[in-house]
Amino acid sequence: ARERAQFITESMPQKVWTATPDGNVYYFNKRWLDYTGLTLEEMKDWGWKTIIHPDDLKENVRLWQISIDSGTDFQFEHRFKRHDGKYRWHLSRGVPQKDKHGKVLMWVGTNTDIHEMKTIQDQLKQSYEDLEVKVKFRNVELEREIVELRRQVEVLKKSSL
């Protein structure tokens, strides 16, 4: 059964991990170790914190601790450092396996690389913001033109009297 479970986790495209009920990670699949360039010994327990982007670490730990304390699913989008030092966005999920009384027996988690999706989202957001600025600028120009046209109409009205 153990070999079968390991085969399944090694063949998945996601990075897979397992943790004790109190949140100490004790398994990372090969995809994880290849991605980070770190060993299981370096990553296990809370060693994984070293690969979290500094801007994401505090919130990551806070949300993970809430899940551990409450036994509820964990989900967070954050950046992980790759073996070459570059960070990539990942969607992390952790689900507790519970006994019939609701006690957490272990955690199983996956980390899915969503870097391209996040990059496209950021580009779309920036394009939208750029477009909004252009529209606001154009509206100001149109309002000025309307004011000038009204002024000219008033001048023409007065001169025709």
N, CA, C and O of each residue as an XYZ file, in Angstrom:
644
protein
N       0.837     -1.198      0.000
C       0.000      0.000      0.000
C       0.881      1.261      0.000
O       0.565      2.251     -0.660
N       1.997      1.205      0.757
C       2.895      2.372      0.833
C       3.525      2.654     -0.525
O       3.623      3.808     -0.941
N       3.961      1.577     -1.232
C       4.571      1.751     -2.545
C       3.564      2.335     -3.528
O       3.905      3.185     -4.350
N       2.331      1.875     -3.434
C       1.275      2.365     -4.332
C       1.023      3.854     -4.091
O       0.916      4.629     -5.041
N       0.929      4.250     -2.832
C       0.702      5.661     -2.497
C       1.873      6.510     -2.973
O       1.674      7.606     -3.498
N       3.086      6.013     -2.791
C       4.254      6.769     -3.232
C       4.274      6.884     -4.753
O       4.618      7.937     -5.290
N       3.903      5.800     -5.455
C       3.849      5.848     -6.920
C       2.849      6.911     -7.378
O       3.122      7.670     -8.308
N       1.709      6.960     -6.729
C       0.677      7.942     -7.093
C       1.203      9.360     -6.887
O       1.059     10.204     -7.771
N       1.803      9.628     -5.747
C       2.286     10.990     -5.478
C       3.443     11.373     -6.381
O       3.591     12.544     -6.729
N       4.271     10.402     -6.769
C       5.398     10.705     -7.649
C       4.951     10.920     -9.089
O       5.639     11.606     -9.844
N       3.806     10.346     -9.492
C       3.368     10.504    -10.877
C       2.477     11.715    -11.100
O       2.168     12.048    -12.245
N       2.064     12.371    -10.046
C       1.214     13.565    -10.188
C       2.038     14.752    -10.692
O       3.220     14.867    -10.369
N       1.415     15.639    -11.487
C       2.154     16.821    -11.950
C       2.362     17.864    -10.847
O       3.191     18.761    -10.997
N       1.626     17.757     -9.752
C       1.768     18.698     -8.649
C       2.884     18.282     -7.703
O       3.359     17.146     -7.699
N       3.270     19.257     -6.908
C       4.174     18.981     -5.795
C       3.275     18.507     -4.644
O       2.276     19.152     -4.325
N       3.631     17.392     -4.036
C       2.787     16.773     -3.011
C       3.565     16.691     -1.701
O       4.774     16.462     -1.694
N       2.846     16.883     -0.593
C       3.461     16.789      0.726
C       2.471     16.187      1.717
O       1.262     16.177      1.485
N       3.007     15.690      2.818
C       2.163     15.220      3.920
C       2.740     15.771      5.216
O       3.938     16.030      5.325
N       1.857     15.942      6.192
C       2.268     16.512      7.476
C       1.544     15.811      8.619
O       0.482     15.212      8.447
N       2.158     15.911      9.786
C       1.554     15.390     11.006
C       0.361     16.272     11.384
O       0.204     17.360     10.830
N      -0.485     15.819     12.321
C      -1.629     16.639     12.727
C      -1.241     18.042     13.201
O      -2.011     18.989     13.039
N      -0.033     18.175     13.794
C       0.384     19.492     14.289
C       1.167     20.300     13.247
O       1.788     21.309     13.579
N       1.134     19.849     11.983
C       1.670     20.655     10.896
C       3.112     20.441     10.512
O       3.630     21.159      9.657
N       3.779     19.474     11.117
C       5.166     19.191     10.739
C       5.186     18.349      9.466
O       4.708     17.215      9.450
N       5.742     18.916      8.409
C       5.774     18.218      7.127
C       6.863     17.152      7.176
O       7.998     17.422      7.569
N       6.495     15.924      6.766
C       7.469     14.826      6.816
C       7.703     14.165      5.468
O       8.553     13.283      5.346
N       6.948     14.589      4.446
C       7.145     14.012      3.115
C       6.946     15.083      2.057
O       5.990     15.856      2.110
N       7.859     15.119      1.098
C       7.727     15.920     -0.110
C       8.026     14.994     -1.277
O       9.000     14.242     -1.228
N       7.210     15.029     -2.328
C       7.507     14.160     -3.463
C       8.727     14.680     -4.222
O       9.226     15.772     -3.948
N       9.195     13.886     -5.171
C      10.414     14.205     -5.917
C      10.292     15.527     -6.663
O      11.274     16.258     -6.791
N       9.091     15.843     -7.159
C       8.894     17.122     -7.862
C       9.260     18.302     -6.969
O       9.828     19.293     -7.429
N       8.926     18.182     -5.688
C       9.255     19.229     -4.719
C      10.757     19.373     -4.577
O      11.303     20.474     -4.655
N      11.410     18.252     -4.368
C      12.851     18.271     -4.124
C      13.604     18.734     -5.370
O      14.583     19.473     -5.267
N      13.147     18.298     -6.547
C      13.764     18.755     -7.807
C      13.561     20.262     -7.979
O      14.479     20.973     -8.390
N      12.373     20.740     -7.669
C      12.056     22.162     -7.834
C      12.952     23.027     -6.937
O      13.505     24.030     -7.388
N      13.088     22.637     -5.684
C      13.823     23.468     -4.721
C      15.326     23.223     -4.752
O      16.113     24.110     -4.422
N      15.719     22.017     -5.150
C      17.130     21.665     -5.068
C      17.550     21.331     -3.647
O      18.737     21.163     -3.368
N      16.584     21.235     -2.753
C      16.865     20.925     -1.349
C      16.579     19.452     -1.067
O      15.891     18.783     -1.838
N      17.111     18.963      0.034
C      16.860     17.583      0.446
C      15.611     17.541      1.333
O      15.129     18.568      1.812
N      15.109     16.333      1.533
C      13.974     16.152      2.445
C      14.345     16.649      3.841
O      13.520     17.271      4.510
N      15.551     16.390      4.281
C      15.996     16.837      5.606
C      15.943     18.363      5.730
O      15.573     18.890      6.779
N      16.312     19.066      4.659
C      16.294     20.532      4.686
C      14.868     21.080      4.644
O      14.597     22.150      5.189
N      13.965     20.356      4.003
C      12.598     20.842      3.804
C      11.623     20.428      4.902
O      10.646     21.131      5.161
N      11.882     19.284      5.551
C      10.868     18.735      6.457
C      10.633     19.615      7.683
O      11.336     20.597      7.926
N       9.621     19.221      8.437
C       9.129     19.979      9.585
C       8.721     21.376      9.099
O       7.782     21.493      8.311
N       9.391     22.415      9.542
C       9.057     23.776      9.095
C      10.186     24.357      8.237
O      10.226     25.565      8.001
N      11.107     23.495      7.768
C      12.207     23.935      6.928
C      11.765     24.520      5.605
O      12.499     25.286      4.982
N      10.558     24.159      5.171
C      10.002     24.677      3.913
C       9.853     26.195      3.937
O       9.746     26.824      2.884
N       9.844     26.787      5.129
C       9.684     28.246      5.211
C      10.804     28.988      4.489
O      10.619     30.136      4.085
N      11.957     28.353      4.320
C      13.097     29.023      3.680
C      12.866     29.280      2.193
O      13.559     30.106      1.599
N      11.896     28.581      1.578
C      11.661     28.786      0.146
C      10.468     29.694     -0.138
O      10.176     29.987     -1.297
N       9.781     30.137      0.900
C       8.623     31.027      0.723
C       9.128     32.451      0.505
O      10.042     32.907      1.193
N       8.533     33.142     -0.446
C       8.909     34.540     -0.705
C       8.718     35.333      0.596
O       7.707     35.161      1.278
N       9.680     36.202      0.947
C       9.578     36.958      2.205
C       8.269     37.742      2.348
O       7.764     37.893      3.461
N       7.717     38.240      1.245
C       6.463     38.996      1.322
C       5.256     38.105      1.615
O       4.207     38.606      2.021
N       5.389     36.801      1.417
C       4.272     35.865      1.593
C       4.378     35.037      2.873
O       3.403     34.412      3.291
N       5.552     35.033      3.493
C       5.820     34.103      4.596
C       4.898     34.298      5.801
O       4.321     33.331      6.298
N       4.758     35.520      6.268
C       3.963     35.764      7.487
C       2.519     35.282      7.308
O       1.971     34.601      8.174
N       1.908     35.648      6.162
C       0.516     35.250      5.908
C       0.420     33.739      5.706
O      -0.552     33.118      6.137
N       1.414     33.149      5.059
C       1.447     31.706      4.850
C       1.420     30.979      6.198
O       0.596     30.092      6.418
N       2.318     31.360      7.083
C       2.404     30.713      8.402
C       1.116     30.954      9.193
O       0.614     30.042      9.851
N       0.586     32.168      9.133
C      -0.654     32.496      9.866
C      -1.810     31.603      9.406
O      -2.519     31.023     10.229
N      -1.996     31.496      8.083
C      -3.105     30.697      7.554
C      -2.897     29.202      7.810
O      -3.852     28.487      8.115
N      -1.660     28.732      7.688
C      -1.377     27.323      7.963
C      -1.670     27.011      9.427
O      -2.229     25.958      9.733
N      -1.299     27.920     10.339
C      -1.549     27.695     11.767
C      -3.053     27.676     12.059
O      -3.514     26.888     12.884
N      -3.813     28.539     11.386
C      -5.279     28.529     11.559
C      -5.836     27.167     11.144
O      -6.674     26.595     11.842
N      -5.367     26.649     10.003
C      -5.843     25.342      9.540
C      -5.471     24.245     10.523
O      -6.290     23.381     10.836
N      -4.235     24.280     11.011
C      -3.783     23.273     11.990
C      -4.654     23.328     13.243
O      -5.113     22.298     13.739
N      -4.874     24.535     13.745
C      -5.645     24.697     14.992
C      -7.110     24.314     14.826
O      -7.724     23.783     15.751
N      -7.674     24.584     13.646
C      -9.110     24.362     13.450
C      -9.427     23.060     12.720
O     -10.575     22.614     12.723
N      -8.420     22.446     12.094
C      -8.660     21.226     11.321
C      -9.392     21.495     10.025
O     -10.030     20.598      9.474
N      -9.309     22.735      9.525
C      -9.977     23.097      8.271
C      -8.975     23.153      7.130
O      -7.776     23.329      7.343
N      -9.488     23.000      5.916
C      -8.636     23.013      4.725
C      -7.785     24.277      4.662
O      -8.190     25.354      5.101
N      -6.603     24.107      4.105
C      -5.667     25.211      3.894
C      -5.632     25.515      2.405
O      -5.579     24.605      1.577
N      -5.661     26.821      2.065
C      -5.503     27.236      0.676
C      -4.864     28.613      0.650
O      -5.273     29.515      1.382
N      -3.851     28.768     -0.207
C      -3.125     30.035     -0.263
C      -2.350     30.115     -1.570
O      -1.789     29.121     -2.029
N      -2.322     31.306     -2.166
C      -1.495     31.555     -3.348
C      -0.256     32.308     -2.890
O      -0.353     33.370     -2.275
N       0.913     31.745     -3.198
C       2.158     32.355     -2.762
C       3.298     31.922     -3.671
O       3.138     31.072     -4.546
N       4.455     32.533     -3.436
C       5.611     32.282     -4.297
C       6.637     31.405     -3.594
O       6.954     31.590     -2.419
N       7.148     30.432     -4.371
C       8.186     29.519     -3.883
C       9.472     29.743     -4.659
O       9.460     29.941     -5.874
N      10.584     29.709     -3.928
C      11.892     29.861     -4.575
C      12.301     28.551     -5.240
O      12.284     27.480     -4.633
N      12.666     28.683     -6.503
C      13.147     27.545     -7.276
C      14.642     27.362     -7.019
O      15.291     28.248     -6.463
N      15.179     26.234     -7.414
C      16.602     25.915     -7.211
C      17.536     26.967     -7.800
O      18.676     27.093     -7.353
N      17.066     27.740     -8.816
C      17.901     28.776     -9.430
C      17.712     30.147     -8.787
O      18.260     31.142     -9.263
N      16.930     30.198     -7.696
C      16.729     31.456     -6.979
C      15.527     32.259     -7.448
O      15.179     33.259     -6.820
N      14.884     31.849     -8.538
C      13.705     32.567     -9.042
C      12.463     32.077     -8.307
O      12.359     30.912     -7.926
N      11.521     33.004     -8.120
C      10.266     32.670     -7.446
C       9.172     32.443     -8.484
O       9.109     33.133     -9.501
N       8.312     31.462     -8.207
C       7.160     31.196     -9.058
C       5.920     31.075     -8.168
O       5.982     30.536     -7.062
N       4.805     31.583     -8.669
C       3.532     31.520     -7.945
C       3.000     30.089     -7.930
O       3.083     29.367     -8.924
N       2.453     29.699     -6.782
C       1.828     28.391     -6.607
C       0.517     28.536     -5.840
O       0.361     29.423     -5.001
N      -0.400     27.662     -6.141
C      -1.620     27.521     -5.348
C      -1.398     26.322     -4.437
O      -1.216     25.200     -4.910
N      -1.414     26.560     -3.138
C      -1.204     25.492     -2.158
C      -2.526     25.121     -1.514
O      -3.340     25.972     -1.157
N      -2.705     23.818     -1.382
C      -3.897     23.306     -0.710
C      -3.472     22.207      0.246
O      -2.607     21.390     -0.069
N      -4.089     22.197      1.411
C      -3.852     21.135      2.381
C      -5.187     20.667      2.930
O      -6.034     21.473      3.311
N      -5.363     19.351      2.966
C      -6.628     18.775      3.431
C      -6.323     17.810      4.573
O      -5.432     16.969      4.461
N      -7.070     17.935      5.676
C      -6.830     17.017      6.796
C      -7.552     15.683      6.594
O      -8.712     15.645      6.184
N      -6.846     14.598      6.888
C      -7.508     13.301      6.977
C      -7.910     13.158      8.439
O      -7.081     13.309      9.336
N      -9.190     12.866      8.671
C      -9.695     12.808     10.049
C     -10.237     11.418     10.370
O     -10.657     10.674      9.483
N     -10.218     11.085     11.665
C     -10.839      9.838     12.086
C     -12.345     10.048     12.241
O     -12.854     11.138     11.982
N     -13.044      9.014     12.659
C     -14.510      9.109     12.753
C     -14.980     10.110     13.805
O     -16.149     10.495     13.812
N     -14.074     10.539     14.701
C     -14.423     11.517     15.729
C     -14.040     12.941     15.321
O     -14.249     13.891     16.075
N     -13.480     13.072     14.127
C     -13.098     14.398     13.641
C     -11.691     14.830     14.016
O     -11.299     15.970     13.768
N     -10.928     13.916     14.616
C      -9.550     14.238     14.993
C      -8.656     14.111     13.751
O      -8.741     13.134     13.008
N      -7.802     15.115     13.545
C      -6.898     15.092     12.394
C      -5.835     14.025     12.600
O      -5.151     13.996     13.623
N      -5.709     13.140     11.599
C      -4.703     12.084     11.631
C      -3.446     12.488     10.870
O      -2.330     12.135     11.249
N      -3.653     13.238      9.785
C      -2.539     13.713      8.965
C      -3.065     14.760      7.975
O      -4.272     14.925      7.802
N      -2.145     15.444      7.347
C      -2.468     16.413      6.303
C      -1.875     15.934      4.989
O      -0.768     15.398      4.951
N      -2.626     16.133      3.915
C      -2.127     15.865      2.573
C      -2.283     17.154      1.789
O      -3.343     17.781      1.789
N      -1.208     17.535      1.123
C      -1.258     18.800      0.398
C      -0.674     18.715     -0.993
O       0.126     17.835     -1.308
N      -1.098     19.656     -1.814
C      -0.551     19.801     -3.158
C      -0.199     21.263     -3.390
O      -0.794     22.168     -2.806
N       0.773     21.462     -4.248
C       1.174     22.803     -4.654
C       1.203     22.793     -6.180
O       1.958     22.037     -6.793
N       0.384     23.628     -6.773
C       0.266     23.685     -8.227
C       0.874     24.981     -8.729
O       0.545     26.060     -8.237
N       1.751     24.875     -9.699
C       2.398     26.047    -10.295
C       1.351     26.819    -11.096
O       0.794     26.298    -12.061
N       1.086     28.058    -10.693
C       0.108     28.918    -11.376
C       0.781     30.197    -11.866
O       0.120     31.213    -12.080
N       2.100     30.138    -12.041
C       2.867     31.340    -12.363
C       2.382     32.012    -13.654
O       2.183     33.227    -13.677
N       2.191     31.239    -14.719
C       1.749     31.831    -15.979
C       0.382     32.496    -15.815
O       0.161     33.599    -16.315
N      -0.535     31.823    -15.114
C      -1.866     32.387    -14.899
C      -1.782     33.705    -14.128
O      -2.441     34.680    -14.488
N      -0.970     33.732    -13.068
C      -0.821     34.964    -12.275
C      -0.194     36.072    -13.112
O      -0.598     37.230    -13.008
N       0.786     35.727    -13.940
C       1.443     36.717    -14.793
C       0.445     37.318    -15.765
O       0.423     38.533    -15.961
N      -0.384     36.476    -16.377
C      -1.407     36.967    -17.312
C      -2.424     37.827    -16.572
O      -2.836     38.871    -17.077
N      -2.834     37.399    -15.379
C      -3.767     38.201    -14.574
C      -3.189     39.579    -14.283
O      -3.881     40.588    -14.417
N      -1.914     39.619    -13.883
C      -1.265     40.897    -13.579
C      -1.182     41.777    -14.816
O      -1.396     42.987    -14.733
N      -0.871     41.176    -15.972
C      -0.805     41.939    -17.218
C      -2.176     42.497    -17.597
O      -2.292     43.646    -18.023
N      -3.210     41.672    -17.436
C      -4.573     42.134    -17.734
C      -4.986     43.258    -16.789
O      -5.602     44.235    -17.215
N      -4.651     43.121    -15.520
C      -4.975     44.159    -14.540
C      -4.271     45.465    -14.903
O      -4.871     46.538    -14.849
N      -2.980     45.363    -15.275
C      -2.224     46.556    -15.658
C      -2.802     47.184    -16.922
O      -2.912     48.406    -17.015
N      -3.174     46.349    -17.897
C      -3.783     46.863    -19.138
C      -5.092     47.579    -18.835
O      -5.368     48.643    -19.390
N      -5.888     46.999    -17.960
C      -7.157     47.611    -17.580
C      -6.921     48.957    -16.896
O      -7.601     49.940    -17.192
N      -5.944     48.993    -15.971
C      -5.639     50.246    -15.273
C      -5.123     51.297    -16.246
O      -5.487     52.468    -16.140
N      -4.276     50.891    -17.198
C      -3.778     51.815    -18.222
C      -4.935     52.357    -19.062
O      -4.992     53.549    -19.363
N      -5.849     51.471    -19.434
C      -7.005     51.873    -20.230
C      -7.888     52.841    -19.444
O      -8.380     53.826    -19.995
N      -8.087     52.556    -18.156
C      -8.884     53.451    -17.307
C      -8.284     54.857    -17.269
O      -9.007     55.850    -17.357
N      -6.963     54.933    -17.138
C      -6.282     56.232    -17.111
C      -6.489     56.944    -18.443
O      -6.782     58.140    -18.467
N      -6.342     56.223    -19.548
C      -6.531     56.817    -20.873
C      -7.956     57.326    -21.046
O      -8.165     58.412    -21.588
N      -8.930     56.558    -20.595
C     -10.336     56.967    -20.712
C     -10.586     58.217    -19.867
O     -11.244     59.152    -20.324
N     -10.068     58.237    -18.643
C     -10.249     59.421    -17.787
C      -9.605     60.647    -18.424
O     -10.191     61.729    -18.419
N      -8.404     60.482    -18.970
C      -7.714     61.587    -19.631
C      -8.520     62.071    -20.831
O      -8.681     63.274    -21.033
N      -9.021     61.134    -21.621
C      -9.824     61.495    -22.806
C     -11.114     62.199    -22.384
O     -11.539     63.144    -23.049
N     -11.736     61.764    -21.311
C     -12.950     62.414    -20.819
C     -12.668     63.858    -20.408
O     -13.470     64.752    -20.676
N     -11.532     64.081    -19.760
C     -11.152     65.448    -19.375
C     -10.963     66.295    -20.633
O     -11.408     67.442    -20.680
N     -10.303     65.733    -21.658
C     -10.110     66.455    -22.922
C     -11.455     66.789    -23.565
O     -11.657     67.905    -24.044
N     -12.374     65.821    -23.574
C     -13.702     66.054    -24.170
C     -14.469     67.126    -23.401
O     -15.138     67.964    -24.005
N     -14.377     67.102    -22.083
C     -15.057     68.123    -21.283
C     -14.507     69.505    -21.596
O     -15.268     70.469    -21.675
N     -13.186     69.617    -21.777
C     -12.579     70.899    -22.147
C     -13.088     71.358    -23.516
O     -13.407     72.531    -23.710
N     -13.158     70.412    -24.461
C     -13.648     70.753    -25.801
C     -15.103     71.222    -25.750
O     -15.480     72.164    -26.447
N     -15.908     70.567    -24.932
C     -17.321     70.963    -24.797
C     -17.419     72.367    -24.218
O     -18.199     73.189    -24.698
N     -16.627     72.639    -23.187
C     -16.630     73.976    -22.586
C     -16.220     75.012    -23.636
O     -16.839     76.072    -23.724
N     -15.192     74.721    -24.430
C     -14.725     75.646    -25.475
C     -15.800     75.841    -26.540
O     -16.032     76.963    -26.989
N     -16.461     74.748    -26.948
C     -17.535     74.866    -27.954
C     -18.698     75.707    -27.418
O     -19.264     76.518    -28.150
N     -19.048     75.519    -26.169
C     -20.127     76.327    -25.568
C     -19.733     77.806    -25.539
O     -20.548     78.688    -25.812
N     -18.468     78.052    -25.203
C     -17.993     79.431    -25.185
C     -18.104     80.048    -26.585
O     -18.546     81.186    -26.746
N     -17.690     79.268    -27.591
C     -17.760     79.774    -28.965
C     -19.206     80.021    -29.400
O     -19.493     80.999    -30.090
N     -20.110     79.132    -28.994
C     -21.538     79.311    -29.315
C     -22.046     80.601    -28.679
O     -22.776     81.363    -29.312
N     -21.661     80.843    -27.434
C     -22.084     82.089    -26.759
C     -21.531     83.301    -27.487
O     -22.232     84.298    -27.657
N     -20.278     83.224    -27.918
C     -19.681     84.342    -28.637
C     -20.445     84.582    -29.942
O     -20.726     85.726    -30.299
N     -20.777     83.507    -30.644
C     -21.521     83.628    -31.921
C     -22.926     84.200    -31.675
O     -23.401     85.028    -32.452
N     -23.581     83.766    -30.610
C     -24.909     84.281    -30.291
C     -24.843     85.798    -30.040
O     -25.667     86.564    -30.539
N     -23.851     86.199    -29.264
C     -23.724     87.621    -28.921
C     -23.391     88.446    -30.166
O     -23.878     89.567    -30.313
N     -22.574     87.904    -31.054
C     -22.175     88.684    -32.234
C     -23.300     88.751    -33.249
O     -23.314     89.666    -34.072
N     -24.233     87.829    -33.224
C     -25.328     87.862    -34.196
C     -26.462     88.755    -33.707
O     -27.387     89.048    -34.465
N     -26.403     89.179    -32.486
C     -27.455     90.061    -31.957
C     -27.229     91.417    -32.390
O     -28.004     92.311    -32.050
